[in-house]
Amino acid sequence: MITCISACPQLLGETINTLRFSQKAKCIKNKPVINHDTKSKLILDLRENVIKLQQELSSLKCESREATVTEQNLFGGNSKEDVYYYLDMFCTE
């Protein structure tokens, strides 16, 4: 804070009042507080949950396709190379 005072004797009362005000203002302590928006936090949590569930779903789809390809290999007579081809094709989504 900048305080303007005068050395003029006629403004002595105003100068003293200004200095008192400056001293009181100097003692004020402010603590900043972050305003949290509960809706924004909820939306962020839900988005993170959606991403996690999408990854889990993708992983389960890949495992399911691996099992299907393995069954085809056992019962359909596919070659080993065909199985790896299908695994690469389905699991790279």
Secondary structure, 3 states (H helix, E strand, C coil): CCCCCCCCHHHHHHHHHHHHHHHHHHCCCCCCCCCCCHHHHHHHHHHHHHHHHHHHHHHHHHHHHHHHHHHHHHHHCCCHHHHHHHHHHHHCC
